[in-house]
Amino acid sequence: MDSKTQKLILKREVGLMGAVSLIGGTMIGSGIFMSPQTVLYNIGSPGASLVVWACCGVLVILASFCYAELGTVIRESGGEYIYILKTSGPVVAFMLIFSSVLFVRPASIAGIALGFAQYVVAPFYLDCTPPVLLVKCVAAAAIIVVATVNCLNVRFSMSIQVFFMVTKVLTLAVIIIGGMVVLIRGHTENFEDSFENTNVGINPIGIALYQGLWSYDGWNNLNSVTEELKRPEVNLPRAVVIAISLVTGLYVLVNVSYLTVMTPKELVSSSAVAVTWGNKVLGSWGWIMSVAAALSAFGSLNGTFFSGGRVCFVAAREGHMPDILAMAHIHRLTPSPALIFTTVVSLVVLIPGDFQSIVNFFSFTAWFFYAITLSGLLYLKIKKPELPRPYRVPIILPILVLIAAVFLVLAPIIDDPQIEYLYVTLFILSGAIVYIPFIHYKLCPGLLTKLTVFLQLFLEVAPAEKNL
């Protein structure tokens, strides 16, 4: 703040503990309680499913190291969007934000909310599948509650994130310890011939990786809120290493526990795997797992919202979204218009969506743009080596992750093409068509300006500046 004008900026309020909780707390969500059965179903054997979970963890750790370098070179919020804007230009960046704001982020929020709702209603429908309408109504209520919390206070939102992070780790610890006790008692029959019936086709491996990587989604969340992170050049790489290593270890051990307690057939047929595990190990106390899984998903939903609203906010600040979305509340200093917009789109995506299709199309789109982002890191390393880099990775790392990202994008299409992937690709490319008239030539009607002024007064928001 200088003596003449008062600048409105987002405050740096996220420390190392908050950063670890934002990454880990978002990653441990509904995925580890919803994806194990689909990973096992697609890959075909218990041993191969554990290999998939471990490979997903290694891939995410390598990708996050690359993102840590990008986050310390380009020290602005916005994650992939801001990196692609700086390295690949505005058209590709707009294609990302167009897909992200209208599909990827809302799909992620809707998927996590559905996972939360499934576990909330599971204890009331032990012998049958819960009604789809009820699950979606509970999911919608969760989205609205989380949006309200994030609009009110950043610090409160971070406190919730730390609390839920602790709850999640304790929940997974209970599952791991319970499984280890059963394993020590000699119940190893589910691991005999553990690689038998493994599906080695490109499509089953690709889909199994999609489902596994969904559970790791959130590994890149910290790059979306760099401007609110204290000492990003130190805390960004540290938080990434601590959070992702912890989550990978927990995930592999949790899956060992699931497979110890349940036969592969029981695991695949379960709609709420943690509840089935709880009923077999904890008996009458099995409902506790349902509550714990629901709390876990709620915490993940909060973290996804916290970062997702910021990406929309940064895009609007760069002129790729309506001006109103680049504004922050004058008292609470939260990007409330961007958060409200994300809420509305998420509720729309929730209406037709089912969990598995949301996950597959989300992963396809996300890894398409991760590949472009990693190409940008290679460009910066080769063409601009003089840029200050408090943290750097060997050039082989982004090359390896880029190859993996290309495989993940092409695998489901090559082996078993589905028309839906064509629709998703056309949707991504349609961003370029929208960019030319509305962003490049600024064909915005005067009505938008009047609407911006009305919403600015109604929501008590003002333009926010970069916090570098």
N, C-alpha and C positions, 0 to 999 in steps of 0.2 A: 504494500500500500504506500503511495507517495502522498505528499502534502496536499496536492490539488484534487486528485481523483481517487476514488476508491474502486479497486479492481475486484471483480467477482471471480474467484477461482475455487476449484475443489481442493480441500485441505489434505495434506499428507498425514493420514491418521492410521495407516496400516503398517504395523511393525512386523518383526520376524514371526512372532507367534500367530498373529492375525493372518500373515501370508501363508504359513504352513497350513493353518486351518482352512484358508480359502481354497488352496489346492487340494489338500487331502479330504477336507470336508465336502467338497463338491464331487470329487472322484468317488468316494464311498457313498453311494446313494442307493437308488433302486436297482442298479445294474447287477451288483453281486448277489442280490436276492431274486433277480428275474432272469438273468442271462445264463447261469450254469446249465439249465436244462436244454436251452437251444444250442449252446456250444457243443454239449455232449451229443445231442440229436444229430447235428450236422457232421461232426467229425467221427462219430460212431463208436469210440472206445474211451474208457476212463483214462488210460495212460496218455493217449493223444490229446485229450481235453486238458490235462495238466500241462502238457507241452505248449498248447495254444495259449493258456493263461500266462505262462512264464515268458513266451515270445512276445505277447502283447506288452508285458511289463518292460522288457528290454527295449522294444521299439519305442515306447513312450519315454523312457529315460533318455535314450539317444536323441529323440526329437526335442525333448525339453532342454537338453544341453544346447542344442542349436538355437532354440528360442531365447535362452538366457543370453547368448551373445547378441542376438538381434535386439533384445530388450535393453542392453547396456550401450549399444551403438545408436539406436533410435529410441531416445528416452521419452516417448510420448505414449499415452494410453491409446487403446484401439486394437491391440493385437495384430492379427493377420492383415486387417484392413489397412492400418497405417504403414505396415512393412511393404505390402504390395503397392500401395500408393507411391511410396518413396523409391521403389525399385522397378516396378513394371508399368507405372503410369496410371492416370485417372480412369481410363476405360475399364481395365481389368479390375481395379479397385472397386469401381462402381458395380461391376458384375458380382463381385464378392458380397458387397453390402446389400445389394438388391436380393441376392439369394439368402444371405444371412438374416436380414431383418424380416423378410417375408416367409422364410421357411426354416433355415438351419437352427437358429436360436429358439424360435417358437416351438419347433419340433422337439428340441432337446427338453425344453420346459414342459411341454405336453407329455412327453414320454416319462419323465421323472414323476410328474403329477399322477399319471396313470399307475405307476408303480406304487406310489404312496397310497392311492385310493384302494388298490387291490389288497394291500396289507391291512388297511383300516377296516375294510368290510369282511376280510377272510374269516375272523373268529365267529361271525354270525352265519356263515354259509359253509360249514365244515364238510357237509356231504354233497354239495352241489356247487355249480359255478354261479357266482354272484351276478345279478342283473347288470347288463352293460350300462343302462341309463343311470343307475345308482352310482356305479364306479365313476362315470364321467362327471356327475354332479359333485361328488366328493372331491375329485381332481380339480374341478373349476373353483370350488370354495378354497382349496389350498393355494391355488395360483393368486386369487384375490387377496388372501391374508398376507402372503409373502410380499406381494406388490405394495400393499399398504405399509408394511414394516420398512421396506426399502425406501419408500418415499418420505418417511418421517425422519429417519436418523441413521447416518452412516455408522456411528459408533455402536448404536444399539444393534444394528444389522450384523456388525462384526462380533459383538458379544454373543449373539445367537449362534453365529458360525462356530466360535470356539467351544461353546457349550455342546452343540450337536456333534462336533468333531470328537470330543471326549466320549460322548454317548456311543458313537459309532464304533470307536476303537474297542470300548468295553464289550459291546455286542459281539464283535468279531472274535474278541478274546474268549468269550464264553463258548462260541461255536468251536473254536480251535481246541480249547481245553477239553470240552465235551467229547470231541472227535478223538483226541489223543488218548483219553481214558478208555474209550471203546477199542481203539487200535492196540493199546498195551494189553488189554484183556485177550488179545489173540484173534480179533475179528478182521482178518486180512483177506477173506475169501473174495471180496469185490476187486482185489488187485491181482488176482491170479489171471494169467494170460491177459494182462491189462491193455495190450495193443491189438488184440483180436478184433476183427470187423472194422478196422480203421478205414475211413473213406479218404483216399489219397487224390481225388480229383481236384482240379483247380477251383471249381465252384464251391464244393463243400468246405475247403480250407479257407477260401475268401470269406464266405458267409460266417463261418465259425469265428474268424478273426474280427469281422464286423461286430458280432455279438459280444465278443470279449472286449474289444476296444471301446464299445459303448460304456462298459463298466469303468473304464479308465478316463472317460470324457471329463474334462475339467482340468487336465494336466497343464493346459496353456492359459488358464483363467487369469493368472497373475499378470501376464503381458497385456491384458485388457485394461488394467487399472494402475499402470506404471506411475502415473502422475500423482496417485494417492498413496504410493508406497514410500516409506521412510528409507533413505539411502539405498535406492534401487540397485546401484552397482555392486553392493555387498549382499543385500537381503534377497535379491532375485535368484542368483545361482544357489545360495544356501537353502532357501525355502524349497526350491525345486528338488535338490538332492535329498533333503530330509523327507519331504512329503511323499515323493514318488517311490523311493526305496522302501519306505514303511508300508505303503499301500500294496506294492507288488508282493512283498513277503506275506502280508496278511491274506491277500487274495488266493495265492497258491495253497497256503495252509488251510484256509476255509474250504476250498474245493476238495482237499484231501479228507477233511472232516465230513463233508457232505457224502463223499463216495465211500467212506468207511461205514457210515450209519445207514445209508440207503443203497439199494441195488441200482445199477444203471437204469433199469426199467422203471423203478419207483421215481427216480430223479427226473427222468424225461417226462413222465406223466403228471408230475406235480405242477399245479398252477402257482403255488406260493411255497417255494422250496424251503425257506427258513421255518415256516409253520409246520411243514411235514417233518423236518429235522427236530423241531421243538417237541412235537407230539411223541416222537419215537424216543428221544433222550430225556426230556424233562417231564413227560407224562402229563398230568393235570395242569402243570405250570407251562405247558407249551404255548399258551396265548401270549406269554411274555415276549416270545420271539416276534410275534406279529406286531406288537407295540413298538419293539426296538427297531424292526425293519421300517415301520412307518415313520418313526422319528428320524431314522437315517436318511430316508428319501426326502423328508421335509427339509433337513439341513442342506442336502444337495440342491434342492430347489431354490433355497435362499441364496446359495453361492452362485448358481447359474444366473439368477436374476440380477445379482449384484454386478457381475461382469457384463452380462448381455445388454443391460441398459446403457452401460458405458460405451459399448461399441457403436450403438445407434447414435448416441450423443456426440461421439468424435466424428462420425460420418457427416452429421448435420453441421458440425463446426467447420468441416472442410468444404461445405457447399453441396454435398451429395444427397442430402435429405432436407426436408423443409426446416427453415430457420428455428421454428418453435422447439424442435427436438434438440437444439444445441444450447438450450437455456437451463439454468439451475434455479432452484427456489431461493429467494433473496434472504430468507432467514435460516432455513435448514441446510442450505448448500448441497442439496441432492438433485440429480438430473431428473426431476419428477416427470416432465413431459415425455422423455424417452422411455421411462419405466412404464408409464400409463399406456403408451403406444405398444410396447412389447407385450403388455398384459392382454390388450384387446386382440392382437394377432394370435397370441398363444391360445386364447379361448376359441378362436375361429378354427385353428389347426386341430384342436382337441375334439371338435364335433365329429368329423368323419374318421379320425385316426384310430388305428389299433397298434398295440405296442411293437410287435415284430416288424411290420412294414415301416413304421416311423423310424425304428432303429436302423434298418438296412439303408433306407434312402438318406437318412441323416449322415450315416458313416460314409456313403458314396460321395456325397456333396462335400463333406468336411475334408476328407482326404484329398479330393481334387484340389482344393484351395491350399491345403498344407503343402502339397507338391509345388505349387506356384510360389508359396512363401519361401520354401527351402531353396528354390532356384534363385530367389532374390538374395538369400544369404551367400550363395556361391558367387553371384554377380558382385556383391560388395567385397568379398574376400579377394577376388581376382582383379576387379577394376578400381576399387578404392581401398587399398591396403593401408593408406595413411590415416584413415579415420581412427579417432581414439577408441580403444577397446579395453575397458577394465577387465573383461572376461573374454577369453577366446577358446575355440575348439579346433582340433585338427580338421583339415578340409575333407578328410575321408568320411567323417561323421555325417555331414549333410548329404554327401553323395550316397551313402548307404541308406539313409532314411528316405531320400528321394526315390531310390530304386524300389524300396518297400511300399512307398505311397503310390507309385505308378502301378505296381502289382495289385494293390488293394482296389484301385479304381478300375483296372481292366479285368481282373479275375472273374467277377460275376458275369460280365458282359460276354467274354470270350467263350466260356465253358457252357453257360446256360442263359442265352440272351432273353431278357424280359422287356416287354414294351414300356414298362414303367420307368426303366432306366433311361430310355430315349426321351420320355416326357421330362424327366428331371434335368437331362442335358440340355434340352431345348429351353427349359425354364431358366437355367443358368445363362445360356447364350442370349436369351431375350433381354437380359440386362443391358447389353450393348445397344439394342434397338431403342430402349427407353432413354439411354444416356444421351443420344445425339440430339433429339428435339428438346428434352426437358432440362438437361444439365448443361450441355455444350452451348445450345442456342437460347437457353433460358426462356422457353415458351411457357411461362407460368402465368396464369390468369391473375388479374387484380384481386379476385376474390380471395386468393391465398394470403395476400398481404393483410386484408381486412380480418381474415380468420386468425392470422398470427397475432395481430394486435389484441383482438378479443380474448384469445386464449392466454396471452401474456398477462393481461389484467386479471382475468378470472383465476388463473393458477398462481399468481404472484411470483412470476419468474422473470429473469433477465439474462442477456447473453453472458456466457462464462468464457474466460480467457484461458489460454494454455498455462499449465503449472509445470514449468520445466526445471 
